[in-house]
Structure formats: C-alpha cells, structure tokens
Amino acid sequence: MPSIPAPLKIRDYRAFWVARFFATVAGMMMVVVIGWQVYDIARESMSRDDAAFLLGMIGLAQFLPLFCLALVVGVIADRVDRRYIARAAVALEIGCAGVLGWLALAGDMPMLALFVVAALLGVGRAFQGPSMAALAPNLVPRELLPQAIALNSISWQSGAVLGPPLGAFLYAVSPATPYVVAAILFALTFICLMIIRPVPRPAPSVLTPWRSLVEGIAYVRHNKVLLGAISLDLFAVLLGGATAMLPVYARDVLHVGVEGLGPLRAAPSAGAVLMAVLLASRPLRRHVGPVMFGSVALFGL
C-alpha cells in the first residue's frame, strides 16, 4: 500500500482496531481450547457420541447468552457510553481466562467450571460485539466510514484466522498456556479501549427501552429486504454452528490431535478473508440475490 489507510491515521480508531484484533485472537483461542478440553476430558470416560453431545452443550452454553441478550444489549448500547460497555465486557473476559488458567496450572479442570466460564464468555461477547461495532463509526469522519468498515472486517477476520492455530499450538505446550496468553491479550485490549477518548453520542431516545424493542422488531418485520437478509443469515449461522463439532474430527476421525484442530477451525475464516479480497477487487454488480442463496446452499452441503 502506498500509504497508511486514512482511518488508521486517527489515534482513537487505531487503538480501536488493535483492540478488536487482540480481542478476536483471544476469543477464538478460548473457544477452540474450551471445546477441545471438554471433548478430550469427556472421552476419557464416555463414548464418542456422549462426548460429542457434551461438546454441543458447551457450544449452547456460549450461544444462549448471545441469543437471550441480543435485543437488550442493543438498547443498552444506545443509552450508555459504548466504551464503558466494551471495557466491562473485556474485563469479564479477562477474569474468565484467568480462572481457567489458574485451574489448569493447578492441574484440576472440573467440567462444571468449563461450562460456567463458557456461559460467562457468552455474556461478555454479547456485550462486547455490539458495543464495539457501534463504537467504530463514532471514531472516524463520515467520508472515511467505508474504509473503516473494511478495516474492521480485516481486523476481525485476521484474528479469527490466527486465533485457533495459536490456541491449539499453545495448548500443545501446556493446557494453561493458551488461557494465560488469552488473559494477556484481553488485558491489552482493555488498555487500548482505555486510550480511546470520549466520542459524540446520539441524542437519547424519547422512547422507553421496551417501546424501542417493539418498534425495532416491527420495522424489521415490515422491511422485506431487511427481514429476508436477517432470516437468511439466521439459517447460515445455524448451519455454521457445525464447526463446534471439529474437535470430534480432529481427535477421533482424522487423528490429528489438538495441533490439527487449530488449522481446521481457522480454515472457514481463511476462506472468508480470501473471498473478501476477491469481492473487494471484483464486486458483484448483477444477480447478487441468486449468488447469495447459492452460496448459502453450498455452505449447507
């Protein structure tokens, strides 16, 4: 690139970009290592089917807070300084990584602890994601917003590619190492978020939180394009949850261990990065709808 992208020349956006990258790497490390540990511990005393069921349940433990808090978090992000929400969420994630690291160092990792921490991580992600996504547009001028959105995607996808193999490699060193490194990365994320200065906030809504939720749902229901896009995304996300089963393939089908799980888990994100680069250079201008439906169908297959 002949020069640094304009949004990265802005101090606050630069801190935000680094924070998002560190948070994504640490979060993906935690997801991969927790899933592997649950399945690996379960296989010591259970059949493959029973252990796979527990693996699915740990994924559900992380998903339920995201699902239950989705609407509430949006309302809160509109009424509270988004920097405070993101900092609180990351502080919770630091605590989760620290607890699991301490238990791993002590040589005692109860299954219950993994489920509780997974649920708490889900709560942290439920608040962190929307607050940071809503914070980014406040950090750059309107004319730089398209570039900032593209850079946000690069930050997230790069972290999603790097996090799983890094977590798997560190777990092969010792079970405690990925949790300790994740705690450090979350701490660096927190520091970067503290650097960001106050940003302009939209005028407070005159509607009550409940009324805002009702009107938001009504708007989506009557906007056919938005309703269709959200519905399609819902099915794609449900199908994408199959990646939670990859520890079964790494351990008992492909026999590649935790070292092989990392690249397996990173592969979908690597494909997404390659496609993002392709679409940036050759954007779709015709037949976008059929291509989108065909892509989801192919993903399902």
N, C-alpha and C positions, 0 to 999 in steps of 0.2 A: 504494500500500500504506500502511495507516495507521501502520505502524511497520516497523523493520528486522526481517527474519526472525530468529527466535531463534538459529539456528546461526551467523549472521554476527556476532552479538554476542560470540562466543567468539574470542579473539585468534588461537589456533592454527588454528582452522578458517577464519577469514578469510584468513590467509596461504596456507593450502592452496588455497582457492577461487581466489584471484588467481593462484597458481602454475599451477593447472590451466588457467585461461583463457589465460594467456600461452603456456604450452607448446602448447596446442591451436592457437592462432593461428599460432605459429611453425612447428609441424609441418605444418600444412596449407599454409602458404606454401611450404615446402620441397618437399612432394610435388608441388604444381602446377607450380612453376617447373622442377624437375628433369625432370618429364615433358615439359614444353614444350621445354626445351633439347635433350633427347635427340632428340625428333622433328624439331625445327627444324634441328638440325645434320645429322641423317641425311638429311633431304630435299634438302640441298644436293648430295648425290652419289648418292642412292638413289631408287628408285621408291617410290610411296606404300605399296605392300604390304610392301616390305622395311623401310621406315622404321617402319611400324606394328608389324612383328614386333619390332624393337628396342624400341619403346615398351612392348610386352608384356613383354619380357625385363627392362626396368628395374623394372616392377611386380613381377615374380617375384623380382628381387634384393631388394626390400624385404619381400616376403612370406615368403620361405624362412626367414630368421632367426626371425620370429614363429612359424612353424609348428614349426621344429625345437626351439626353446627353450621352447615353451609349458608343457610339463609340468615342466621343470627350474626355470623361473622361479617357478612356484607353490611348489615345495618350498623354494627359497631364501628366498622372501618369508615363509615360516612360521618360518624359523630365524635370519634376520638382521634387524636393525633396518631397517624399511622406509624410514625417512628416508635412511639411508645408500645403499640401493639406488637410490632415486629421484634422489638427488644425483649419484651416479656416472653414471647414465643420462643425466641432463641435461648433465653435464659433457662426456660423449661427443658429445652433440648440438651443444653449443657449438663443439667442435672441428670437427665436420663442416661446420657453417655457416661457420665461419671459413676453413676450407681452400677451400671453393667461392667464397667472397667474394674471397679473395686471388687465386685463379686467374682469376676474372672481371675483377678490376682489372688483372691482368697481361695480359689480352687473349688468354689461351690456356686453353681448356677442353677437355682431352682426353676422349674418350668413356669411356676406362677409368676416369678419375677420377670421373666421374659414377656409374659402376656400383659402384665401391668404396665411395664415400660413401653411395650408396643402401643398400648392404648393411649398412654400419655404422649408418646411421639405423634400419634394421630391428632391429638388435641393441639399440639404445638404446630403441626403442619397446617391444620385447619385455620389457624390464626395467622401464621407466617405467610402463607401463599397469597391470600387476597390483600393483606396489608402491604406487602412488598410490591405486588403487581399494581396496586393503586397508588403507591408512592412514586414509582418511576416517572409517570407523566408530569408530576409536580416539580421535577428536578431539571427539566430542560425546556427551552422555549418551544412554542408550538411548531415552528418550522423544522425543528430537529427531531420531532417526535417519531417520524417513520424510521430514522436511523437508530434512535434509542430503542425502539421496539425490536428491530432486527438484532441489535447488540444484546438485548435481554435474552432473546432466543438462543443466541450463540453461547452466552454465559451458562444458561440452564442446560442446554444440550451437551456442551463440553464437560460440565460437571457430571452429567448423567453417564457419559462415556467413560470418564476417568474414575468415578467413584467405585463401581462394582469390582473391577480388577484390582484396584488399590486395596479395597477392603479385604478381598479374598487373599491377596498376597500377604497382607499384614496378619491376617488370621492364621495363615500357614506358619508365620514366625512364632506367634503365641496368641491364644484366644483373647487376651486382654489388650493386645496392641492396637487393633482397629478401634476399640472403644476409646482408648486414651487419645489416639490421633484425632478421632471424631470430636472429642471434647475440646481439643486444642483448636480445631478448625471452627467449631461453633463459637469458641471464645474470640477468635479473630473476627468472625462475622459480627459478634456483638460490638467489638471495638470499632469496626467500620461503620456500623449503624450509629454509634455514639458520635462519630465525626460529623454526620450529616446535620446541617443547621436547620432551624425551623423553616417550614415551607408554607406557602399560602394555602389556606384551607377553604373549601367551598362554603358558601353561606349555609348555616344549619337549616335542615328541613323543618317546615312547619307541621309536617305530618308526624303522627305518633309512629314508633317503630313497627307496631302491628299493622297500621294502615299502609306503611311503606312496603311491607312484605306483600300485603294483599294486592296493592296496585302494581307491584313489580311482577307478580305471578299473572295478573290479568293482562298486563302489557305483552308478556311473552306468549300467552295463550292466543291473543288476537293478532300478533305479528307472525304471519305464516312462515316467512323466511327464517326468522329467529327460532320459532318453535321447531321447524324442520331441522335446522342446524344443531340445536341442542339435543333433540331426540336422536339424531344420527350419532352425535358424539357420545351420548349415553350408551348406545349399543357398542360402539367402538371401545369405550372404556371397560365395559363388562367383558368383552372378548379379550382385551388387553390384560385383564387380571390373570389370565392363564400363565403369565410369566412367573407368578408366585410358585408354580409347581416345578420350576427349573432345578431346585436342589434335588428333587427325585431323579431327574435325568442325570445330573452330574454325579450323584453318588451310586445309584443302583442300575442305571441303564447304560450310560456311557463310561462309567467307572473312571472319571477324570478328577474326582475329588473337589475340594474347595478351590484349588488353583484353576480348574476348568470352569467352575461356576462363574467366576468373575467375567471372563470374556463372553460367556453365554448371555449373562444378564446385561452386558454392555452392548451387545450386538444390535438390539432394536434401536437404541439411541444413536449408534453409529450410522445405521441406515437412515434415521431421521435427519441427521446432520448432512449426509450426502444428498438427500432429496431436497433439503432446504437450500443448499448451494445450487443445485440444478434448477430449482424453481426461481431462485433469485436471478440467475443468468438467462433462463428461458421461461418466463412466467406464462401460465395458462391464460389464453385470451378467448378460447372457444370451447364449448362443450364441457364447461367446468363441472356442472352437476353430474353428468354421466361418469366422468372421470372419478369424482369423489365417491359415488356409490360403488363403482367398480373397485376402487381401492379398498373400501371397507369390506366388500365381499371377498376380495383376495386375501385380506388380513384374516378374515374369519376362516377361510380354507387353510 
